[in-house]
Amino acid sequence: MTAATESLPDAEAPGETEARQGSSGHTLSSIPDIIAELAGDALELLALESRAAALTLALLVFACVAAACFTLFAWFGLSAIGVVMLVREGASWPVALAALAAVNAALAAGAGLLVRHATRSILFERGRESRSKTALEGR
């Protein structure tokens, strides 16, 4: 190599360019190999990205489960404090526990109504509309 080609990192020796241009049969026969290698690389990249997405999803599920457990523990603590305060104020244990059960039932009913409202507005809009039109036409 000369000093001019050494300064360029990707420069080829003068004989390599002519050899590459002259061997068109070698280039044409290697096109399927190049395509197969490219497809293999794309599949490998897809597999790696899928693995990273799965690990991220697992981490998010773990964090949500942990947050739900800690929220539940906090609710248990607040419930116990509420029951103890009611008993100290003169309520009997059965009355205090019944009050706690009533609060839990009200919160569960509210959560159920929230879920029902949220799913009614987003799930299967077209299916519900077509069923209601069919039912109206049948009458």
Rosetta constraint file for C-alpha pairs under 8 A:
AtomPair CA 1 CA 5 HARMONIC 6.03 0.50
AtomPair CA 1 CA 6 HARMONIC 6.39 0.50
AtomPair CA 1 CA 13 HARMONIC 6.39 0.50
AtomPair CA 2 CA 6 HARMONIC 6.20 0.50
AtomPair CA 3 CA 7 HARMONIC 6.41 0.50
AtomPair CA 4 CA 8 HARMONIC 7.09 0.50
AtomPair CA 5 CA 9 HARMONIC 7.81 0.50
AtomPair CA 5 CA 11 HARMONIC 5.61 0.50
AtomPair CA 5 CA 12 HARMONIC 7.28 0.50
AtomPair CA 5 CA 13 HARMONIC 7.43 0.50
AtomPair CA 6 CA 11 HARMONIC 7.42 0.50
AtomPair CA 12 CA 16 HARMONIC 6.31 0.50
AtomPair CA 12 CA 17 HARMONIC 7.03 0.50
AtomPair CA 13 CA 17 HARMONIC 7.34 0.50
AtomPair CA 14 CA 18 HARMONIC 7.35 0.50
AtomPair CA 15 CA 19 HARMONIC 6.26 0.50
AtomPair CA 16 CA 20 HARMONIC 6.12 0.50
AtomPair CA 17 CA 21 HARMONIC 6.20 0.50
AtomPair CA 18 CA 22 HARMONIC 5.99 0.50
AtomPair CA 19 CA 23 HARMONIC 6.21 0.50
AtomPair CA 20 CA 24 HARMONIC 7.28 0.50
AtomPair CA 23 CA 27 HARMONIC 6.66 0.50
AtomPair CA 24 CA 28 HARMONIC 6.12 0.50
AtomPair CA 25 CA 29 HARMONIC 6.14 0.50
AtomPair CA 26 CA 30 HARMONIC 6.18 0.50
AtomPair CA 27 CA 31 HARMONIC 6.41 0.50
AtomPair CA 29 CA 33 HARMONIC 7.79 0.50
AtomPair CA 30 CA 34 HARMONIC 6.11 0.50
AtomPair CA 31 CA 35 HARMONIC 6.11 0.50
AtomPair CA 32 CA 36 HARMONIC 6.02 0.50
AtomPair CA 33 CA 37 HARMONIC 6.03 0.50
AtomPair CA 34 CA 38 HARMONIC 6.03 0.50
AtomPair CA 35 CA 39 HARMONIC 6.08 0.50
AtomPair CA 36 CA 40 HARMONIC 6.06 0.50
AtomPair CA 37 CA 41 HARMONIC 6.11 0.50
AtomPair CA 38 CA 42 HARMONIC 6.15 0.50
AtomPair CA 39 CA 43 HARMONIC 6.13 0.50
AtomPair CA 40 CA 44 HARMONIC 6.08 0.50
AtomPair CA 41 CA 45 HARMONIC 6.12 0.50
AtomPair CA 42 CA 46 HARMONIC 6.14 0.50
AtomPair CA 43 CA 47 HARMONIC 6.10 0.50
AtomPair CA 44 CA 48 HARMONIC 6.21 0.50
AtomPair CA 45 CA 49 HARMONIC 6.13 0.50
AtomPair CA 46 CA 50 HARMONIC 6.03 0.50
AtomPair CA 47 CA 51 HARMONIC 6.14 0.50
AtomPair CA 48 CA 52 HARMONIC 6.24 0.50
AtomPair CA 49 CA 53 HARMONIC 6.13 0.50
AtomPair CA 50 CA 54 HARMONIC 6.10 0.50
AtomPair CA 51 CA 55 HARMONIC 6.20 0.50
AtomPair CA 52 CA 56 HARMONIC 6.19 0.50
AtomPair CA 53 CA 57 HARMONIC 6.10 0.50
AtomPair CA 54 CA 58 HARMONIC 6.12 0.50
AtomPair CA 55 CA 59 HARMONIC 6.18 0.50
AtomPair CA 56 CA 60 HARMONIC 6.20 0.50
AtomPair CA 57 CA 61 HARMONIC 6.14 0.50
AtomPair CA 58 CA 62 HARMONIC 6.13 0.50
AtomPair CA 59 CA 63 HARMONIC 6.15 0.50
AtomPair CA 60 CA 64 HARMONIC 6.13 0.50
AtomPair CA 61 CA 65 HARMONIC 6.15 0.50
AtomPair CA 62 CA 66 HARMONIC 6.10 0.50
AtomPair CA 63 CA 67 HARMONIC 6.04 0.50
AtomPair CA 64 CA 68 HARMONIC 6.08 0.50
AtomPair CA 65 CA 69 HARMONIC 6.18 0.50
AtomPair CA 66 CA 70 HARMONIC 6.20 0.50
AtomPair CA 67 CA 71 HARMONIC 6.04 0.50
AtomPair CA 68 CA 72 HARMONIC 6.09 0.50
AtomPair CA 69 CA 73 HARMONIC 6.17 0.50
AtomPair CA 70 CA 74 HARMONIC 6.15 0.50
AtomPair CA 71 CA 75 HARMONIC 6.20 0.50
AtomPair CA 72 CA 76 HARMONIC 6.19 0.50
AtomPair CA 73 CA 77 HARMONIC 6.27 0.50
AtomPair CA 74 CA 78 HARMONIC 6.21 0.50
AtomPair CA 75 CA 79 HARMONIC 5.96 0.50
AtomPair CA 76 CA 80 HARMONIC 6.13 0.50
AtomPair CA 77 CA 81 HARMONIC 6.22 0.50
AtomPair CA 78 CA 82 HARMONIC 6.14 0.50
AtomPair CA 79 CA 83 HARMONIC 6.20 0.50
AtomPair CA 79 CA 100 HARMONIC 6.83 0.50
AtomPair CA 80 CA 84 HARMONIC 6.11 0.50
AtomPair CA 81 CA 85 HARMONIC 6.07 0.50
AtomPair CA 82 CA 86 HARMONIC 6.20 0.50
AtomPair CA 82 CA 100 HARMONIC 7.85 0.50
AtomPair CA 83 CA 87 HARMONIC 6.24 0.50
AtomPair CA 83 CA 93 HARMONIC 7.75 0.50
AtomPair CA 83 CA 96 HARMONIC 5.31 0.50
AtomPair CA 83 CA 97 HARMONIC 6.50 0.50
AtomPair CA 83 CA 100 HARMONIC 7.03 0.50
AtomPair CA 84 CA 88 HARMONIC 6.13 0.50
AtomPair CA 84 CA 96 HARMONIC 8.00 0.50
AtomPair CA 85 CA 89 HARMONIC 6.18 0.50
AtomPair CA 86 CA 90 HARMONIC 6.60 0.50
AtomPair CA 86 CA 91 HARMONIC 5.52 0.50
AtomPair CA 86 CA 92 HARMONIC 7.92 0.50
AtomPair CA 86 CA 96 HARMONIC 5.86 0.50
AtomPair CA 87 CA 91 HARMONIC 4.69 0.50
AtomPair CA 87 CA 92 HARMONIC 5.75 0.50
AtomPair CA 87 CA 93 HARMONIC 6.21 0.50
AtomPair CA 87 CA 96 HARMONIC 6.52 0.50
AtomPair CA 91 CA 95 HARMONIC 6.23 0.50
AtomPair CA 91 CA 96 HARMONIC 6.28 0.50
AtomPair CA 92 CA 96 HARMONIC 6.24 0.50
AtomPair CA 93 CA 97 HARMONIC 6.05 0.50
AtomPair CA 94 CA 98 HARMONIC 5.99 0.50
AtomPair CA 95 CA 99 HARMONIC 6.16 0.50
AtomPair CA 96 CA 100 HARMONIC 6.34 0.50
AtomPair CA 97 CA 101 HARMONIC 6.14 0.50
AtomPair CA 98 CA 102 HARMONIC 6.11 0.50
AtomPair CA 99 CA 103 HARMONIC 6.26 0.50
AtomPair CA 100 CA 104 HARMONIC 6.18 0.50
AtomPair CA 101 CA 105 HARMONIC 6.05 0.50
AtomPair CA 102 CA 106 HARMONIC 6.12 0.50
AtomPair CA 103 CA 107 HARMONIC 6.22 0.50
AtomPair CA 104 CA 108 HARMONIC 6.08 0.50
AtomPair CA 105 CA 109 HARMONIC 6.09 0.50
AtomPair CA 106 CA 110 HARMONIC 6.15 0.50
AtomPair CA 107 CA 111 HARMONIC 6.13 0.50
AtomPair CA 108 CA 112 HARMONIC 6.12 0.50
AtomPair CA 109 CA 113 HARMONIC 6.19 0.50
AtomPair CA 110 CA 114 HARMONIC 6.16 0.50
AtomPair CA 111 CA 115 HARMONIC 6.22 0.50
AtomPair CA 112 CA 116 HARMONIC 6.12 0.50
AtomPair CA 113 CA 117 HARMONIC 6.04 0.50
AtomPair CA 114 CA 118 HARMONIC 6.09 0.50
AtomPair CA 115 CA 119 HARMONIC 6.03 0.50
AtomPair CA 116 CA 120 HARMONIC 5.95 0.50
AtomPair CA 117 CA 121 HARMONIC 6.47 0.50
AtomPair CA 118 CA 122 HARMONIC 6.64 0.50
AtomPair CA 119 CA 123 HARMONIC 5.54 0.50
AtomPair CA 121 CA 125 HARMONIC 7.36 0.50
AtomPair CA 124 CA 128 HARMONIC 6.09 0.50
AtomPair CA 125 CA 129 HARMONIC 6.13 0.50
AtomPair CA 126 CA 130 HARMONIC 6.07 0.50
AtomPair CA 127 CA 131 HARMONIC 6.12 0.50
AtomPair CA 128 CA 132 HARMONIC 6.11 0.50
AtomPair CA 129 CA 133 HARMONIC 6.20 0.50
AtomPair CA 130 CA 134 HARMONIC 6.11 0.50
AtomPair CA 131 CA 135 HARMONIC 6.07 0.50
AtomPair CA 132 CA 136 HARMONIC 6.13 0.50
AtomPair CA 133 CA 137 HARMONIC 6.15 0.50
AtomPair CA 134 CA 138 HARMONIC 6.16 0.50
AtomPair CA 135 CA 139 HARMONIC 6.65 0.50
